[in-house]
Amino acid sequence: MEAPARAMVEAIHASPVQAVLYLSGGASQALGWLMSVPGASNTVLEAVVPYSRMSMLQLLGKVPSQFASRQTAEDMALMAYNRALKLSQPGFPSLGVGFTGSLVSTRPKIGDHRFHVSTRTSDHLWTSTVTLSKGVRTREQEDEVSSQFVLKAIAYACKVPTTFVPEITDSEVPDEFKLHFDEDQELEQLINGQICFKVYPFLSDIRKAERKIILSGSFNPLHDGHLKLLEVASSILGEGYPCFELSAVNADKPPLTVSQIKERVSQFEKFGKTVVISNQPYFYKKAELFPGSAFVIGVDTAARLINPKYYGGDYNRMLETLSSCKSTGCVFLVGGRNVDGDFKVLDDFDIPRELRDMFIPIPADKFRMDISSTEIRSRGNL
């Protein structure tokens, strides 16, 4: 690797951005360059090479109109971005990289030799298409040029200044496309299911913590009980990144509007607390979004989680659903709540033996608050 390329990779690794890469049909050297420079674990969360037709079909979940195309690269970048969101450490920017190419092969190609690179972050989609001159380079050389473009695209997404210039001829002019998203557009994408969640990292202390400690709710409004409950849960677990989670999509109500989401988010900014906006109202889906996390819940929610009534009356389905949550490494920290006029704690409920180690009690002497957001809203309307 030449010195300018190495300096660019070092700068990428020094940035806080964490990336997932999906590469097909070329740019293989980009992975080697990224991994050969110390600090790669700061940047690379995962790299996948869906090279066969079936591998690509399973990745995309559809048959693309063309495998080596701008649209396919953009689809790969979006999927990589959503994967990066799930794997990245809390508070760190996520990046998805998609690449697809049609380079020199064992048989002469009728069409162009070309490649498409796409990057996706929280606020932009960037794509570049390069048509290479035929008969000028070997396969290894075309792979090298495409790898250079991938590295340059990653550097650009990481906001890394660089003087590195990919080795292309004057006739090989990149066709670039860029789209910026504002906050409203990003939230619309979340509501529509294009992206899986959005993080508002208002917590100034960005920690290198793998596990998230998540308190989910509607937060209408956010109140002292929420803040205290998450604080106590974090002290019980020790290591972890505390954050709140609000689902824009409800199980039995219309989705929140963009303005409603922003209004509720503003509450967390005032207190300097990180909030994640997702589109999954069910905990078994939240467990897939946030594997290895600790969810902080009230005992009333715990009672619903283990009640077969909410699984079509099927006890085994309840066990299967919660066991799948358990397999992701998730646990539930359970605080006491008023249930039908009586204060209840976890020990008041019969947790199935197979699931008991998933549920961790929060002692009543460490946390007890009987008021709810509903009661606060009711009092405000008096």
GUVO-374763 format. One line per field, with one value per residue (C-alpha): residue number from 1; residue in one letter; x, y, z. Coordinates in steps of 0.2 Angstrom, whole numbers, plus 5000, padded with zeros to 4 digits. Layout:
N
resi = c(NUM/...)
resn = c(A/...)
east = c(X/...)
north = c(Y/...)
up = c(Z/...)
# end
This chain:
382
resi = c(1/2/3/4/5/6/7/8/9/10/11/12/13/14/15/16/17/18/19/20/21/22/23/24/25/26/27/28/29/30/31/32/33/34/35/36/37/38/39/40/41/42/43/44/45/46/47/48/49/50/51/52/53/54/55/56/57/58/59/60/61/62/63/64/65/66/67/68/69/70/71/72/73/74/75/76/77/78/79/80/81/82/83/84/85/86/87/88/89/90/91/92/93/94/95/96/97/98/99/100/101/102/103/104/105/106/107/108/109/110/111/112/113/114/115/116/117/118/119/120/121/122/123/124/125/126/127/128/129/130/131/132/133/134/135/136/137/138/139/140/141/142/143/144/145/146/147/148/149/150/151/152/153/154/155/156/157/158/159/160/161/162/163/164/165/166/167/168/169/170/171/172/173/174/175/176/177/178/179/180/181/182/183/184/185/186/187/188/189/190/191/192/193/194/195/196/197/198/199/200/201/202/203/204/205/206/207/208/209/210/211/212/213/214/215/216/217/218/219/220/221/222/223/224/225/226/227/228/229/230/231/232/233/234/235/236/237/238/239/240/241/242/243/244/245/246/247/248/249/250/251/252/253/254/255/256/257/258/259/260/261/262/263/264/265/266/267/268/269/270/271/272/273/274/275/276/277/278/279/280/281/282/283/284/285/286/287/288/289/290/291/292/293/294/295/296/297/298/299/300/301/302/303/304/305/306/307/308/309/310/311/312/313/314/315/316/317/318/319/320/321/322/323/324/325/326/327/328/329/330/331/332/333/334/335/336/337/338/339/340/341/342/343/344/345/346/347/348/349/350/351/352/353/354/355/356/357/358/359/360/361/362/363/364/365/366/367/368/369/370/371/372/373/374/375/376/377/378/379/380/381/382)
resn = c(M/E/A/P/A/R/A/M/V/E/A/I/H/A/S/P/V/Q/A/V/L/Y/L/S/G/G/A/S/Q/A/L/G/W/L/M/S/V/P/G/A/S/N/T/V/L/E/A/V/V/P/Y/S/R/M/S/M/L/Q/L/L/G/K/V/P/S/Q/F/A/S/R/Q/T/A/E/D/M/A/L/M/A/Y/N/R/A/L/K/L/S/Q/P/G/F/P/S/L/G/V/G/F/T/G/S/L/V/S/T/R/P/K/I/G/D/H/R/F/H/V/S/T/R/T/S/D/H/L/W/T/S/T/V/T/L/S/K/G/V/R/T/R/E/Q/E/D/E/V/S/S/Q/F/V/L/K/A/I/A/Y/A/C/K/V/P/T/T/F/V/P/E/I/T/D/S/E/V/P/D/E/F/K/L/H/F/D/E/D/Q/E/L/E/Q/L/I/N/G/Q/I/C/F/K/V/Y/P/F/L/S/D/I/R/K/A/E/R/K/I/I/L/S/G/S/F/N/P/L/H/D/G/H/L/K/L/L/E/V/A/S/S/I/L/G/E/G/Y/P/C/F/E/L/S/A/V/N/A/D/K/P/P/L/T/V/S/Q/I/K/E/R/V/S/Q/F/E/K/F/G/K/T/V/V/I/S/N/Q/P/Y/F/Y/K/K/A/E/L/F/P/G/S/A/F/V/I/G/V/D/T/A/A/R/L/I/N/P/K/Y/Y/G/G/D/Y/N/R/M/L/E/T/L/S/S/C/K/S/T/G/C/V/F/L/V/G/G/R/N/V/D/G/D/F/K/V/L/D/D/F/D/I/P/R/E/L/R/D/M/F/I/P/I/P/A/D/K/F/R/M/D/I/S/S/T/E/I/R/S/R/G/N/L)
east = c(5000/5007/5010/4995/4983/4990/4988/4970/4966/4975/4964/4948/4952/4955/4937/4923/4913/4909/4905/4898/4904/4895/4906/4902/4912/4927/4936/4943/4959/4950/4946/4965/4970/4958/4962/4981/4983/4982/4965/4954/4942/4938/4930/4925/4911/4907/4912/4902/4906/4889/4898/4886/4869/4860/4871/4866/4847/4847/4856/4844/4828/4824/4830/4838/4835/4854/4867/4880/4870/4869/4852/4860/4874/4863/4852/4867/4873/4856/4856/4874/4869/4855/4866/4879/4866/4863/4881/4889/4893/4880/4883/4895/4891/4886/4891/4885/4895/4889/4899/4895/4906/4908/4927/4939/4933/4939/4928/4927/4913/4901/4896/4906/4919/4911/4908/4897/4901/4888/4889/4874/4875/4862/4861/4867/4867/4882/4885/4898/4898/4915/4916/4933/4942/4942/4958/4969/4970/4971/4958/4970/4972/4954/4951/4964/4956/4939/4947/4954/4937/4929/4943/4940/4921/4924/4935/4923/4909/4920/4924/4942/4952/4963/4974/4973/4968/4962/4972/4960/4962/4955/4942/4936/4925/4915/4897/4892/4875/4872/4857/4856/4842/4836/4829/4811/4816/4826/4811/4799/4811/4811/4792/4791/4803/4818/4829/4828/4831/4838/4849/4849/4865/4862/4872/4889/4898/4901/4907/4915/4901/4895/4879/4864/4854/4837/4821/4807/4791/4780/4787/4772/4778/4796/4796/4807/4802/4809/4825/4827/4823/4836/4849/4845/4846/4862/4870/4864/4872/4887/4894/4883/4877/4860/4848/4829/4819/4803/4794/4787/4776/4763/4755/4737/4738/4743/4761/4768/4770/4787/4782/4776/4793/4803/4792/4796/4814/4816/4812/4828/4839/4834/4841/4856/4849/4852/4836/4834/4818/4814/4799/4797/4783/4786/4801/4805/4808/4817/4829/4833/4837/4847/4855/4864/4854/4847/4829/4822/4803/4790/4783/4766/4775/4784/4767/4761/4777/4774/4756/4750/4735/4746/4752/4736/4733/4748/4760/4773/4773/4776/4791/4798/4796/4805/4818/4822/4825/4836/4846/4851/4859/4845/4839/4825/4828/4811/4805/4790/4774/4756/4745/4726/4729/4743/4762/4769/4787/4794/4793/4774/4774/4778/4792/4794/4809/4817/4816/4820/4838/4832/4822/4832/4823/4826/4824/4809/4821/4831/4817/4799/4788/4769/4765/4764/4764/4745/4742/4753/4744/4727/4732/4738/4721/4712)
north = c(5000/5017/5030/5042/5027/5021/5039/5039/5022/5028/5044/5033/5022/5038/5044/5038/5031/5012/5003/4988/4984/4973/4970/4960/4958/4967/4980/4965/4974/4987/4975/4970/4988/4992/4977/4978/4995/4995/5001/4992/4986/5004/5005/4988/4980/4967/4964/4952/4947/4940/4934/4920/4924/4915/4924/4941/4936/4931/4948/4959/4948/4951/4948/4964/4971/4971/4964/4977/4993/5009/5004/4987/4996/5008/4994/4986/5002/5004/4986/4988/5004/4996/4982/4995/5003/4986/4982/4999/5005/5018/5036/5032/5036/5022/5019/5007/5003/4994/4989/4979/4978/4969/4968/4958/4940/4923/4926/4943/4954/4961/4975/4988/4985/4996/4997/5006/5012/5018/5024/5028/5038/5045/5061/5056/5044/5045/5034/5034/5024/5022/5014/5008/5007/4990/4980/4993/4983/4966/4959/4963/4981/4984/4977/4989/5004/4999/4996/5014/5021/5011/5018/5036/5034/5028/5043/5055/5048/5049/5067/5063/5076/5067/5071/5053/5051/5034/5029/5032/5039/5056/5047/5037/5051/5045/5048/5054/5056/5063/5065/5074/5070/5082/5076/5075/5065/5053/5051/5048/5034/5026/5027/5019/5005/5010/5012/5003/5016/5033/5038/5055/5054/5068/5060/5069/5054/5043/5026/5011/5000/4985/4983/4995/4998/5003/5010/5009/5019/5032/5046/5057/5065/5060/5062/5059/5041/5037/5046/5038/5020/5020/5027/5013/5000/5006/5006/4988/4982/4992/4992/4998/5013/5020/5026/5028/5020/5026/5017/5028/5013/5007/4990/4996/5015/5025/5029/5045/5059/5067/5082/5071/5062/5078/5085/5070/5070/5088/5082/5071/5085/5096/5082/5077/5059/5048/5042/5030/5031/5014/5006/4991/4990/4972/4967/4951/4963/4976/4961/4958/4977/4978/4961/4959/4973/4975/4981/4990/4987/4988/4973/4976/4974/4958/4951/4954/4946/4930/4929/4917/4928/4939/4924/4918/4908/4897/4894/4886/4900/4912/4901/4901/4920/4924/4911/4919/4935/4926/4919/4937/4939/4951/4952/4962/4972/4973/4987/4987/4995/4998/4984/4985/4996/4985/4988/4972/4966/4952/4939/4941/4933/4915/4916/4900/4891/4892/4911/4915/4920/4933/4943/4953/4961/4980/4980/4991/4999/5006/5011/5014/5027/5025/5038/5035/5046/5043/5050/5065/5069/5067/5079/5091/5091/5095)
up = c(5000/4995/5009/5004/5005/5021/5028/5023/5031/5047/5047/5044/5059/5070/5066/5077/5062/5062/5046/5038/5021/5007/4992/4977/4961/4965/4978/4987/4991/5000/5014/5015/5016/5030/5040/5038/5046/5065/5072/5060/5074/5077/5060/5053/5062/5048/5030/5019/5001/4993/4978/4971/4964/4978/4991/4983/4982/5000/5005/4995/4998/4980/4962/4956/4939/4936/4948/4944/4945/4954/4962/4968/4976/4985/4991/4998/5006/5014/5021/5027/5036/5045/5050/5056/5067/5075/5078/5082/5099/5106/5101/5087/5069/5058/5040/5027/5011/4996/4981/4965/4949/4933/4930/4919/4919/4912/4897/4887/4892/4879/4891/4899/4913/4927/4946/4958/4975/4987/5005/5017/5033/5044/5033/5016/5002/4990/4974/4961/4945/4935/4918/4915/4898/4891/4888/4898/4915/4921/4934/4948/4942/4940/4957/4964/4956/4962/4980/4979/4976/4990/5002/4996/4998/5016/5019/5012/5023/5038/5034/5033/5022/5010/4995/4989/4970/4963/4948/4933/4916/4910/4900/4915/4923/4939/4938/4955/4964/4981/4991/5008/5021/5034/5051/5045/5030/5041/5053/5038/5032/5049/5050/5033/5038/5027/5042/5058/5070/5073/5088/5096/5106/5119/5132/5132/5139/5124/5131/5123/5129/5120/5130/5129/5145/5137/5145/5132/5133/5125/5137/5135/5145/5151/5170/5185/5187/5170/5174/5191/5185/5171/5183/5196/5183/5176/5194/5196/5179/5181/5163/5149/5140/5147/5134/5131/5117/5109/5095/5082/5077/5089/5090/5092/5087/5072/5070/5078/5066/5063/5074/5088/5088/5088/5102/5113/5108/5114/5132/5131/5125/5140/5151/5141/5139/5123/5115/5101/5090/5083/5073/5083/5096/5102/5113/5103/5088/5099/5105/5086/5084/5100/5103/5120/5128/5145/5144/5159/5161/5174/5182/5173/5157/5163/5168/5150/5142/5151/5149/5135/5132/5122/5111/5105/5121/5117/5131/5120/5108/5123/5128/5110/5108/5124/5121/5105/5114/5127/5112/5107/5124/5130/5148/5157/5173/5182/5193/5204/5199/5205/5197/5200/5216/5224/5223/5214/5212/5201/5215/5214/5197/5192/5179/5169/5174/5157/5157/5175/5172/5159/5172/5185/5199/5204/5223/5229/5242/5227/5216/5219/5210/5209/5196/5178/5162/5160/5178/5175/5158/5168/5181/5168/5160/5177)
# end
